[in-house]
């Protein structure tokens, strides 16, 4: 066997090992999980704010013990209305804050115990907005005046990175592409095509130029992963594969679909009315940063895997090559059924 063939074999086996580990991890999480708690405050006048509070829940009686704590002296002026919808408890009421909210804290005392994030969005009467992601390590946010460009850049870039890194289905799609595409040049072209495509539909859907219901989009994303799992099998068996021949075409076509999925996540947060282009750009940049981090991590593990296999001097079992695409396809099939039955 030539050195080139040995290197190619080692690459396939190291990627296969990585894929099995990644698939096992993906099986333990829900795909595309982007469900932080969400607090929206809409200003009514100098002291009054309408409150919208959403928190993930299994059912109406099983919900996180988490609620916002407003500045001292805040009183409720309209009673709370509560409803359960698609895994979320939604509550609405109106508060009055003597002296207004600016410069004062909104706290989440039980955030650390619940281990979830909170997205806080303040919509002021002048049309300006403040969007902040509150982490378990930082349990309060200070209400500011009209935010500057830096605040928008920081918040939406972080949201983009977070979304792609917790989006198990998007990452599994990228991993499947890496299992098929050979050669650095082809890999760069493929990832670039995926990036351009999902950037286009993310912008179009977010700006309202394209409208697609979320459940069919999410179900079709699962189908795209099932398709790539079949393509991996074709490559392993030496059969003709569209993705192996023209990976950038496949990446671009399915990238359009994945962009609609990204837009659905961004719709949960919303865009600041006075900084829509900047916020959209930063969210997309964050998605790309997260995607590149994932690809870099995969390539690093692949390189380490090749070194380990050379050192050990023994190849993994023959069944591993086929187990990988079957595992990917099984997880994607589960997500597809879950999303279809959830309509």
PyMOL commands that set and color helices and strands:
alter all, ss='L'
color gray80, all
select helices_A, chain A and resi 3-26+111-114+149-166+168-180+184-206+214-236+242-245+247-269+276-312+320-341
alter helices_A, ss='H'
color red, helices_A
select strands_A, chain A and resi 37-43+48-59+62-63+75-85+88-96+105-107+118-123+129-134+140-142
alter strands_A, ss='S'
color yellow, strands_A
deselect
rebuild
show_as cartoon
